[in-house]
Amino acid sequence: MIGKLLKRRARTGEDGSIVVEGARKATGGKGKARIVMTMAVFFGIFSTISGRLVYLGFQTPDLSGGPQSRITASRPDIVDRNGEVLATDIKTASLFAEPRRIVDADEAIEKLSTVLPEIDYEQTYHKLKSGAGFVWLQRQLTPKQQADIMQLGIPGFGFRTEKRRFYPSGETSSYIVGLTNIDNQGISGMEKYIDEQGLSDLQASGLAVAKDLKPVKLSIDLRVQHVVRDEIAAGLERYRAIGAGAVVLNVKTGEVIAMASVPDFDPNNPYNAQEKDRLNRMSAGLYEMGSTFKSFTSAMALDSGKATMNSRFDASHPIRVGHQAIHDFHGKNRVLSLPEVFLYSSNIGSAREAELVGIEGHREFLHRLGILERMQTELPEVARPTEPKVWKQVNSFTIAFGHGVSTTPLQAAVGCAALMNGGYLMNPTFLVRTQQEAMAIAKKVVSEKTVEGMRYLYSLNAEKGSARNARVPGYRVGGKTGTAEKVINGRYSKELNFNTFVAAFPIEDPQYLVFTIADAPHPEKPGMTDVAAANAGVMAGNIIRRSAAMLGVKPDFSHENGATLVSYE
């Protein structure tokens, strides 16, 4: 062994030590081997990680572990015709969790429940134990809730800034403006309409940027809207009705200036929006309109050319069809002129007018005025009217005085507007529209002579008939009442009514029309009546009294009772 070592060229160093060159070379070779092995290990680890990253890059992400964490998209403001904000976006905080970072789910939930006592323990527990990377816990917190949760200091909890909808006018315009869901997507009213016009596509593509979204201006006047909602809410309570509603139309443009229905809901807290009785009765409710339908019957008789103001109809005895008999509520039991049929609201006289025109002519006229067609407007909540599949003579008789077909109050109002504005049918709109734009799409449905006759009949009824309760000094109101037996489970009730009232002003050249309803009202006081003049008519008069000046209608006090008897040649 010593001999072999000596053969490795041993030499003596300067300090006397023996240096074996062969041994040094052997030691240097082992060091290089270690370095190469270390580099190989690191290269292998790096290659494995890189390969895994490349693999994952081509995979479809699994979103089943929790909700998407994207920020809710922006929406345009909704404003009334004067620029008052009806709906806008506000920033809010939403609470999320990263379950992989949660140490003790039970403790986290226990702490969280001190701020959010309504939180579902079992559901939240499953979320926190899911192992997902992201889960929502509570959307749209109040600032105080956010601050209190931050004070808890729970690891794995965080907040994301989102947008939510805020409605400054609350329930005042809830059925018109509508609602959005938790992701700021429109689900009813004009909010839904805006999405259907392309906003949802912009949101999906990420192009719905707040600064690029122009406000959507509605035809609504918030001042008048407040008056309408206030009056029908007061009427609901005063007459102990199950529902009430009203609409104010500009008869020259077809714009809906105000429309409300109660009971309603607060869109900022719509917990009760889905309750059975909370529907927009004005556009989504179908009802038999009663005697306001006599407006269409008298107009039909005049427009057919088969009747004039001098025509006379035998109302001296009931009309019998098979086992059915048509009576008058307060019959005069004599022959009546056409104006008297309207003034005394004669069922028999109206049936005779329909008989004069004929069954097919009657049906065609109501379709011409859009009463029995599905209404075309921006609001999504619109019901389709109903009518008999086959019209027989008895159907024509009863429809003449508002029984046997069902339509929406808004459609009835639009039809009446055509009888006041010169004979033009205009689809109602909730967007701003000029008279020129309205006339470009309007359809001529009755003659000027018919319009003159109907204005006369409306003013006559306000002067001497059932529309007297809606008269407003200075504003020359004309109109017609309607008291219909309410249909319950397919049968007419003898105790409950569905009452309507239509009023136009100023009646010599109407600019606006008000249509009010009272669903199953009761007498205001013992001994009083529950007919339309005592409730729906009163509400209409109050709406006109409070809003006419806002609408720019100038009063004329030359007529003390507020009505003007329009001349008719």
C-alpha positions as CSV (number, residue, x, y, z in Angstrom):
1,M,0.0,0.0,0.0
2,I,2.8,2.4,0.9
3,G,4.5,1.5,-2.3
4,K,1.5,2.4,-4.3
5,L,1.2,5.7,-2.6
6,L,4.8,6.5,-3.3
7,K,4.1,5.8,-6.9
8,R,1.6,8.8,-6.9
9,R,4.5,11.3,-7.1
10,A,4.8,12.3,-3.5
11,R,6.7,15.5,-2.9
12,T,7.7,17.6,0.1
13,G,6.2,21.0,0.5
14,E,7.9,24.2,1.6
15,D,6.7,23.7,5.2
16,G,7.9,20.2,5.3
17,S,4.6,18.5,4.7
18,I,4.2,15.7,2.3
19,V,1.8,16.3,-0.6
20,V,0.4,13.4,-2.6
21,E,-0.7,14.7,-5.9
22,G,-2.7,11.6,-6.9
23,A,-4.9,11.9,-3.7
24,R,-5.7,15.6,-4.5
25,K,-6.8,14.7,-7.9
26,A,-9.0,11.9,-6.6
27,T,-10.7,14.3,-4.1
28,G,-11.4,16.9,-6.8
29,G,-13.2,14.3,-9.0
30,K,-15.7,13.5,-6.3
31,G,-16.6,17.2,-5.8
32,K,-17.4,17.6,-9.4
33,A,-19.7,14.6,-9.3
34,R,-21.6,16.0,-6.4
35,I,-22.2,19.3,-8.3
36,V,-23.4,17.5,-11.4
37,M,-25.8,15.3,-9.4
38,T,-27.2,18.4,-7.5
39,M,-27.8,20.2,-10.8
40,A,-29.5,17.2,-12.3
41,V,-31.9,17.0,-9.3
42,F,-32.8,20.7,-9.6
43,F,-33.3,20.4,-13.3
44,G,-35.6,17.4,-12.8
45,I,-37.7,19.3,-10.3
46,F,-37.9,22.4,-12.5
47,S,-38.9,20.3,-15.5
48,T,-41.6,18.6,-13.5
49,I,-43.1,21.9,-12.3
50,S,-42.8,23.4,-15.8
51,G,-44.5,20.5,-17.3
52,R,-47.3,20.6,-14.8
53,L,-47.9,24.3,-15.4
54,V,-48.0,23.7,-19.2
55,Y,-50.6,20.9,-18.6
56,L,-52.8,23.1,-16.4
57,G,-52.6,25.9,-18.9
58,F,-54.5,23.8,-21.4
59,Q,-57.2,22.6,-18.9
60,T,-60.7,24.1,-18.5
61,P,-61.0,25.7,-15.0
62,D,-63.3,23.9,-12.6
63,L,-65.7,26.5,-11.2
64,S,-67.8,24.0,-9.2
65,G,-66.0,24.8,-6.0
66,G,-67.7,28.1,-5.6
67,P,-69.4,31.1,-7.3
68,Q,-67.6,33.2,-9.8
69,S,-65.7,36.0,-8.2
70,R,-66.2,38.5,-11.0
71,I,-67.3,42.0,-10.1
72,T,-70.9,42.9,-11.0
73,A,-71.3,44.9,-14.2
74,S,-72.4,48.5,-14.4
75,R,-75.9,49.7,-15.4
76,P,-77.0,53.0,-16.7
77,D,-78.9,55.4,-14.5
78,I,-82.7,55.5,-15.0
79,V,-84.1,59.1,-14.8
80,D,-87.5,60.6,-15.1
81,R,-88.4,63.1,-17.9
82,N,-86.9,65.9,-15.8
83,G,-83.7,64.2,-15.0
84,E,-84.6,63.0,-11.5
85,V,-82.8,59.8,-10.7
86,L,-85.0,56.7,-10.4
87,A,-82.3,54.1,-10.3
88,T,-78.5,54.2,-10.0
89,D,-75.5,52.0,-9.1
90,I,-73.8,52.3,-5.8
91,K,-70.7,50.5,-4.5
92,T,-71.1,47.9,-1.8
93,A,-69.0,45.3,-0.1
94,S,-69.6,41.5,-0.4
95,L,-68.1,38.9,1.9
96,F,-66.2,35.9,0.6
97,A,-64.1,33.2,2.0
98,E,-61.1,31.1,0.9
99,P,-61.9,27.7,2.5
100,R,-58.4,26.4,2.0
101,R,-57.2,29.0,4.5
102,I,-59.9,28.4,7.1
103,V,-58.4,26.9,10.2
104,D,-61.6,26.2,12.3
105,A,-64.9,26.4,10.4
106,D,-67.0,26.2,13.5
107,E,-65.2,29.0,15.2
108,A,-65.4,31.2,12.1
109,I,-69.2,30.7,11.8
110,E,-69.7,31.3,15.5
111,K,-67.9,34.7,15.2
112,L,-69.6,35.6,11.9
113,S,-73.1,34.9,13.4
114,T,-72.5,37.7,15.9
115,V,-72.7,40.2,13.0
116,L,-74.9,38.2,10.6
117,P,-77.3,36.3,12.9
118,E,-79.5,35.3,9.9
119,I,-76.7,33.3,8.3
120,D,-77.5,29.6,7.6
121,Y,-75.1,27.6,9.7
122,E,-75.2,24.3,7.8
123,Q,-74.9,25.9,4.4
124,T,-72.0,28.1,5.5
125,Y,-70.3,25.2,7.2
126,H,-70.4,23.1,3.9
127,K,-69.0,26.1,2.0
128,L,-66.1,26.6,4.4
129,K,-65.3,22.8,4.4
130,S,-65.5,22.5,0.6
131,G,-61.8,23.0,0.0
132,A,-62.6,25.5,-2.8
133,G,-60.5,28.5,-3.6
134,F,-63.4,31.0,-3.4
135,V,-67.0,31.0,-2.0
136,W,-69.4,33.8,-1.5
137,L,-70.8,34.1,2.1
138,Q,-72.9,37.3,2.0
139,R,-73.5,39.7,-0.8
140,Q,-74.2,43.4,-0.5
141,L,-73.3,44.2,3.1
142,T,-74.0,47.5,4.8
143,P,-70.9,49.6,5.7
144,K,-71.5,48.8,9.4
145,Q,-71.7,45.0,8.7
146,Q,-68.4,45.2,6.8
147,A,-66.7,47.1,9.6
148,D,-68.0,44.7,12.3
149,I,-66.8,41.7,10.3
150,M,-63.4,43.2,9.8
151,Q,-63.1,43.6,13.6
152,L,-63.6,39.9,14.0
153,G,-60.2,39.3,12.3
154,I,-61.2,35.8,10.8
155,P,-58.4,34.4,8.7
156,G,-59.5,33.4,5.2
157,F,-62.3,36.0,5.0
158,G,-62.2,38.9,2.6
159,F,-64.3,41.6,0.9
160,R,-64.9,42.4,-2.7
161,T,-66.3,45.7,-3.9
162,E,-69.4,45.2,-6.1
163,K,-72.2,47.3,-7.5
164,R,-75.8,47.2,-6.5
165,R,-78.9,49.0,-7.6
166,F,-80.3,51.8,-5.5
167,Y,-83.8,53.3,-6.0
168,P,-84.1,56.8,-4.5
169,S,-87.9,56.9,-4.9
170,G,-88.5,53.6,-3.3
171,E,-91.9,52.1,-3.8
172,T,-93.2,55.2,-5.7
173,S,-92.3,53.9,-9.1
174,S,-91.4,50.2,-8.3
175,Y,-93.6,48.6,-10.9
176,I,-92.3,50.8,-13.7
177,V,-88.6,50.9,-12.9
178,G,-88.5,47.3,-11.8
179,L,-85.8,45.2,-10.1
180,T,-82.4,43.7,-10.6
181,N,-81.1,40.5,-9.1
182,I,-78.0,40.0,-6.9
183,D,-75.7,40.2,-10.0
184,N,-77.2,43.5,-11.0
185,Q,-79.2,42.0,-13.9
186,G,-82.7,43.3,-14.7
187,I,-85.4,40.9,-13.9
188,S,-88.6,43.1,-14.1
189,G,-89.9,46.4,-15.3
190,M,-87.8,48.8,-17.3
191,E,-84.6,47.3,-15.8
192,K,-85.4,44.1,-17.7
193,Y,-86.3,46.0,-20.8
194,I,-82.9,47.8,-20.8
195,D,-81.1,44.4,-20.6
196,E,-83.2,43.1,-23.5
197,Q,-82.0,46.1,-25.6
198,G,-78.4,44.9,-25.5
199,L,-77.1,45.8,-22.0
200,S,-76.8,42.2,-21.0
201,D,-74.6,41.5,-24.0
202,L,-72.4,44.5,-23.1
203,Q,-72.1,43.1,-19.6
204,A,-71.2,39.7,-20.7
205,S,-68.5,41.1,-23.0
206,G,-67.1,43.3,-20.2
207,L,-67.9,46.5,-22.2
208,A,-70.5,47.9,-19.8
209,V,-68.3,50.6,-18.4
210,A,-70.1,53.1,-16.1
211,K,-68.7,56.2,-17.8
212,D,-69.8,55.1,-21.2
213,L,-73.4,54.3,-20.2
214,K,-75.8,57.2,-20.9
215,P,-78.9,57.6,-18.5
216,V,-82.1,56.1,-19.8
217,K,-84.8,58.8,-19.7
218,L,-88.4,57.7,-19.0
219,S,-91.6,59.5,-19.8
220,I,-92.5,59.4,-16.1
221,D,-92.8,62.7,-14.2
222,L,-91.7,61.8,-10.7
223,R,-93.8,64.6,-9.2
224,V,-97.0,63.3,-10.8
225,Q,-95.9,59.7,-10.1
226,H,-95.8,60.6,-6.4
227,V,-99.3,62.2,-6.5
228,V,-100.7,59.1,-8.2
229,R,-99.1,56.6,-5.8
230,D,-100.1,58.7,-2.8
231,E,-103.8,58.9,-3.9
232,I,-104.2,55.3,-4.7
233,A,-102.5,54.2,-1.5
234,A,-104.9,56.5,0.5
235,G,-107.8,55.1,-1.5
236,L,-106.7,51.5,-0.8
237,E,-106.9,52.2,2.9
238,R,-110.0,54.5,2.9
239,Y,-112.1,52.1,0.9
240,R,-110.6,48.9,2.4
241,A,-110.0,47.5,-1.1
242,I,-107.7,44.6,-2.0
243,G,-106.1,46.7,-4.7
244,A,-106.0,50.1,-6.4
245,G,-104.2,51.7,-9.4
246,A,-104.1,54.6,-11.7
247,V,-102.4,55.8,-14.9
248,V,-101.9,59.3,-16.4
249,L,-101.5,59.3,-20.1
250,N,-100.5,62.1,-22.5
251,V,-103.2,61.6,-25.2
252,K,-101.2,63.5,-27.8
253,T,-98.0,61.3,-27.5
254,G,-99.1,58.1,-25.8
255,E,-96.5,58.7,-23.1
256,V,-97.2,57.3,-19.7
257,I,-96.7,60.2,-17.3
258,A,-97.4,58.2,-14.2
259,M,-98.6,54.8,-13.3
260,A,-98.9,53.0,-10.0
261,S,-100.6,50.0,-8.5
262,V,-101.0,49.0,-4.8
263,P,-100.1,47.0,-2.9
264,D,-96.6,47.4,-4.2
265,F,-93.0,46.9,-2.8
266,D,-89.8,48.7,-2.0
267,P,-87.2,47.7,-4.6
268,N,-84.5,48.5,-2.2
269,N,-85.8,45.7,0.0
270,P,-88.1,43.5,-2.1
271,Y,-88.7,40.7,0.4
272,N,-92.5,40.8,-0.3
273,A,-92.4,41.5,-4.1
274,Q,-93.6,37.9,-5.0
275,E,-96.7,37.9,-2.7
276,K,-99.9,37.0,-4.5
277,D,-101.6,40.4,-4.3
278,R,-98.5,42.4,-5.3
279,L,-98.8,42.6,-9.1
280,N,-99.0,45.6,-11.5
281,R,-102.8,45.6,-11.9
282,M,-102.6,48.3,-14.5
283,S,-100.7,46.3,-17.2
284,A,-100.5,42.7,-15.9
285,G,-104.1,42.4,-14.4
286,L,-107.0,41.3,-16.5
287,Y,-110.5,42.5,-15.5
288,E,-114.0,43.1,-16.8
289,M,-114.2,46.8,-17.0
290,G,-117.9,47.4,-16.6
291,S,-119.5,50.6,-17.8
292,T,-116.3,52.4,-18.9
293,F,-116.7,50.0,-21.8
294,K,-119.8,51.9,-22.8
295,S,-117.3,54.5,-24.1
296,F,-116.3,52.1,-26.9
297,T,-119.9,51.0,-27.5
298,S,-121.2,54.5,-28.0
299,A,-118.2,55.4,-30.1
300,M,-118.7,52.3,-32.2
301,A,-122.3,53.1,-32.9
302,L,-121.4,56.7,-33.9
303,D,-118.4,55.7,-36.0
304,S,-120.3,53.0,-37.9
305,G,-122.6,55.7,-39.4
306,K,-125.6,53.7,-38.3
307,A,-126.3,56.0,-35.3
308,T,-126.2,59.7,-34.5
309,M,-126.8,61.8,-31.4
310,N,-130.5,61.8,-32.3
311,S,-130.8,58.0,-32.6
312,R,-133.1,56.5,-30.1
313,F,-133.0,53.0,-28.4
314,D,-135.8,51.2,-26.6
315,A,-134.8,50.6,-23.0
316,S,-138.4,50.3,-21.7
317,H,-138.1,46.7,-20.8
318,P,-135.3,44.1,-20.3
319,I,-133.7,42.2,-23.2
320,R,-134.2,38.4,-22.9
321,V,-131.8,36.0,-24.6
322,G,-132.7,32.4,-23.7
323,H,-132.8,32.1,-20.0
324,Q,-130.8,35.4,-19.5
325,A,-132.2,38.9,-19.1
326,I,-130.4,42.2,-19.4
327,H,-131.6,44.9,-16.9
328,D,-130.7,48.5,-16.1
329,F,-129.3,49.3,-12.7
330,H,-131.4,52.5,-12.4
331,G,-133.7,52.0,-15.4
332,K,-135.7,54.9,-16.9
333,N,-138.1,52.3,-18.5
334,R,-138.5,54.3,-21.7
335,V,-136.9,55.0,-25.0
336,L,-133.6,56.8,-24.7
337,S,-131.5,58.9,-27.0
338,L,-127.9,58.0,-27.6
339,P,-126.7,60.7,-25.1
340,E,-129.2,59.4,-22.5
341,V,-128.0,55.9,-23.0
342,F,-124.5,57.1,-22.0
343,L,-125.6,59.6,-19.3
344,Y,-127.8,57.0,-17.5
345,S,-125.4,54.2,-18.2
346,S,-128.1,52.0,-19.6
347,N,-127.1,48.4,-20.1
348,I,-130.2,47.8,-22.3
349,G,-129.4,50.9,-24.4
350,S,-125.8,49.8,-24.9
351,A,-126.9,46.3,-25.9
352,R,-129.2,47.9,-28.5
353,E,-126.3,50.0,-29.8
354,A,-124.2,46.7,-30.3
355,E,-127.2,45.0,-31.9
356,L,-127.4,47.9,-34.4
357,V,-123.7,47.5,-35.4
358,G,-123.8,43.7,-35.5
359,I,-121.6,41.0,-33.9
360,E,-118.7,41.0,-36.4
361,G,-118.7,44.8,-36.5
362,H,-118.6,44.9,-32.7
363,R,-115.7,42.5,-32.4
364,E,-113.7,44.2,-35.2
365,F,-114.1,47.6,-33.5
366,L,-112.7,46.4,-30.2
367,H,-109.7,44.8,-32.0
368,R,-109.2,48.0,-34.0
369,L,-108.8,50.0,-30.8
370,G,-106.4,47.4,-29.4
371,I,-108.6,46.5,-26.5
372,L,-108.5,42.7,-27.2
373,E,-104.9,42.6,-28.6
374,R,-101.8,42.0,-26.5
375,M,-100.5,45.5,-25.8
376,Q,-97.1,46.5,-27.4
377,T,-95.0,48.6,-25.0
378,E,-91.6,48.5,-23.3
379,L,-92.8,47.1,-19.9
380,P,-92.4,43.3,-19.9
381,E,-95.3,42.7,-17.5
382,V,-98.2,42.8,-19.9
383,A,-101.2,40.4,-19.9
384,R,-103.0,39.1,-22.9
385,P,-106.8,40.0,-23.0
386,T,-109.4,37.3,-23.2
387,E,-112.6,37.1,-25.3
388,P,-115.1,34.4,-26.3
389,K,-113.8,32.0,-28.9
390,V,-117.1,32.4,-30.8
391,W,-119.1,35.5,-30.4
392,K,-122.8,35.0,-30.1
393,Q,-125.5,37.6,-29.8
394,V,-125.6,37.3,-26.0
395,N,-121.8,37.9,-25.9
396,S,-122.1,41.0,-27.9
397,F,-124.9,42.3,-25.7
398,T,-122.9,41.8,-22.4
399,I,-119.6,43.0,-23.9
400,A,-121.4,46.2,-24.8
401,F,-121.6,47.1,-21.1
402,G,-118.3,45.7,-20.1
403,H,-118.9,42.0,-19.2
404,G,-117.7,38.9,-21.0
405,V,-114.2,40.1,-22.1
406,S,-111.2,40.9,-19.9
407,T,-108.5,43.4,-20.7
408,T,-105.9,45.5,-18.8
409,P,-106.7,48.9,-17.3
410,L,-103.8,50.4,-19.3
411,Q,-105.2,49.1,-22.6
412,A,-108.7,50.5,-21.7
413,A,-107.0,53.8,-21.0
414,V,-105.2,53.8,-24.3
415,G,-108.4,53.0,-26.2
416,C,-110.2,55.8,-24.5
417,A,-107.3,58.2,-25.3
418,A,-107.9,57.4,-29.0
419,L,-111.5,58.6,-28.6
420,M,-110.2,61.9,-27.2
421,N,-107.1,62.8,-29.2
422,G,-108.6,63.1,-32.7
423,G,-109.0,59.3,-33.3
424,Y,-105.4,58.1,-33.2
425,L,-104.4,54.8,-31.5
426,M,-100.9,55.0,-30.1
427,N,-99.1,52.2,-28.3
428,P,-98.3,53.5,-24.8
429,T,-94.6,54.2,-24.1
430,F,-92.6,54.6,-21.0
431,L,-89.9,56.4,-22.9
432,V,-89.9,60.1,-23.9
433,R,-91.7,60.6,-27.2
434,T,-92.6,63.8,-29.1
435,Q,-96.0,64.3,-30.7
436,Q,-94.4,64.2,-34.1
437,E,-92.8,60.8,-33.3
438,A,-96.1,59.6,-32.0
439,M,-98.1,60.6,-35.1
440,A,-95.5,58.8,-37.3
441,I,-96.6,55.5,-35.8
442,A,-100.2,56.3,-34.9
443,K,-103.1,54.5,-36.5
444,K,-106.3,56.3,-37.3
445,V,-109.2,54.3,-35.7
446,V,-112.2,56.6,-35.5
447,S,-113.3,59.8,-37.3
448,E,-113.1,63.3,-36.1
449,K,-116.9,63.4,-35.9
450,T,-116.8,60.4,-33.5
451,V,-114.2,62.1,-31.3
452,E,-116.3,65.3,-31.2
453,G,-119.3,63.2,-30.1
454,M,-117.3,61.4,-27.4
455,R,-115.9,64.6,-25.9
456,Y,-119.5,65.9,-25.7
457,L,-120.7,62.7,-24.0
458,Y,-117.8,62.8,-21.5
459,S,-118.5,66.5,-20.7
460,L,-122.2,65.8,-20.4
461,N,-121.6,63.0,-17.9
462,A,-119.4,65.3,-15.8
463,E,-122.1,68.0,-15.9
464,K,-125.1,65.8,-15.1
465,G,-124.1,62.2,-14.6
466,S,-121.8,59.8,-12.7
467,A,-118.6,61.7,-13.4
468,R,-119.5,64.6,-11.2
469,N,-117.2,63.4,-8.4
470,A,-114.1,63.9,-10.6
471,R,-114.9,67.5,-11.5
472,V,-112.1,69.9,-10.6
473,P,-112.8,73.7,-10.6
474,G,-110.9,75.3,-13.5
475,Y,-109.8,72.1,-15.3
476,R,-112.9,71.1,-17.4
477,V,-113.0,67.4,-16.7
478,G,-115.1,64.9,-18.6
479,G,-115.4,61.2,-17.9
480,K,-117.2,57.9,-17.4
481,T,-117.6,55.5,-14.4
482,G,-117.6,51.7,-14.5
483,T,-118.9,49.4,-11.8
484,A,-118.6,45.7,-12.6
485,E,-119.5,42.7,-10.5
486,K,-116.2,41.1,-9.6
487,V,-115.5,37.7,-11.1
488,I,-114.5,35.2,-8.3
489,N,-113.8,31.6,-9.2
490,G,-115.6,32.0,-12.5
491,R,-118.8,33.5,-11.0
492,Y,-120.1,37.0,-10.6
493,S,-120.0,38.2,-7.0
494,K,-123.1,40.1,-5.6
495,E,-121.0,41.6,-2.8
496,L,-117.8,42.7,-4.5
497,N,-117.1,45.1,-7.4
498,F,-114.3,46.0,-9.7
499,N,-114.6,49.7,-10.2
500,T,-113.1,52.0,-12.9
501,F,-113.1,55.6,-13.9
502,V,-111.8,57.4,-17.0
503,A,-111.4,61.1,-17.0
504,A,-110.0,63.5,-19.7
505,F,-109.0,67.1,-19.4
506,P,-109.4,69.8,-20.5
507,I,-112.3,68.2,-22.2
508,E,-112.7,70.7,-25.1
509,D,-109.3,69.5,-26.4
510,P,-107.9,66.8,-24.0
511,Q,-104.2,66.8,-23.3
512,Y,-104.2,64.1,-20.5
513,L,-106.3,61.1,-19.5
514,V,-106.5,59.6,-16.0
515,F,-107.7,56.0,-15.6
516,T,-108.3,54.7,-12.0
517,I,-109.3,51.4,-10.6
518,A,-110.5,50.1,-7.2
519,D,-110.5,46.4,-6.7
520,A,-113.2,45.1,-4.3
521,P,-113.7,48.5,-2.5
522,H,-116.1,49.0,0.4
523,P,-118.2,52.0,1.3
524,E,-116.1,54.7,3.0
525,K,-118.7,55.1,5.8
526,P,-121.9,53.1,6.8
527,G,-124.8,54.1,4.6
528,M,-122.5,55.2,1.7
529,T,-122.3,53.4,-1.6
530,D,-119.4,51.4,-3.1
531,V,-120.0,52.2,-6.8
532,A,-117.2,53.6,-8.9
533,A,-118.3,57.3,-8.5
534,A,-117.7,57.0,-4.8
535,N,-114.1,55.7,-5.0
536,A,-112.4,55.4,-8.4
537,G,-114.0,58.7,-9.4
538,V,-112.9,60.5,-6.2
539,M,-109.3,59.2,-6.7
540,A,-109.3,60.5,-10.3
541,G,-110.5,63.9,-9.2
542,N,-107.9,64.1,-6.5
543,I,-105.1,63.2,-8.9
544,I,-106.2,65.9,-11.4
545,R,-106.6,68.5,-8.7
546,R,-103.0,67.9,-7.4
547,S,-101.2,67.3,-10.7
548,A,-102.9,69.4,-13.4
549,A,-100.7,72.5,-12.7
550,M,-97.5,70.3,-12.8
551,L,-98.6,69.1,-16.2
552,G,-98.9,72.6,-17.5
553,V,-102.6,72.7,-17.9
554,K,-103.9,76.3,-17.3
555,P,-107.0,76.6,-15.2
556,D,-110.1,78.3,-16.5
557,F,-112.4,79.4,-13.7
558,S,-115.2,80.8,-15.9
559,H,-117.1,77.6,-15.1
560,E,-117.7,77.3,-11.4
561,N,-118.3,73.5,-11.3
562,G,-115.1,72.7,-13.2
563,A,-116.9,71.1,-16.2
564,T,-117.5,72.5,-19.6
565,L,-120.4,71.1,-21.7
566,V,-118.7,70.7,-25.1
567,S,-120.9,71.7,-28.0
568,Y,-121.7,69.1,-30.6
569,E,-123.1,69.9,-34.0
